[in-house]
Amino acid sequence: MSFQAYLDTIEEKTGLTPREFIDKAKSRGYDDPSVKAGVILDWLKTDYELGRGHGMALVHVIKKGPQIDGKHVGTTGSHSDESDLLWLDGKATKPA
């Protein structure tokens, strides 16, 4: 599953875009560099029933933003993404 597909699936499951999760995390102080991934994962599991894989996708965008490593861009593997920049504003507004 591509990184973007994880984010799209999270939106389908929760009704929240990745950007909305980032805003919620910031309001809790989870974007602070001292906050460990486990704290964020616990929050996502408790409040949104998200597992580790989907949670880690959100941890990435909360802590590091939408830029991802380009090594999988354009590949045919299971983690292939179309771009090294993730779309955070919801599937309905994603450019074609």
Secondary structure as UniProt FT lines:
FT   HELIX           3..14
FT   HELIX           18..27
FT   TURN            28..31
FT   TURN            33..34
FT   HELIX           37..48
FT   HELIX           52..64
FT   HELIX           70..72
FT   TURN            78..79
FT   HELIX           91..93
//
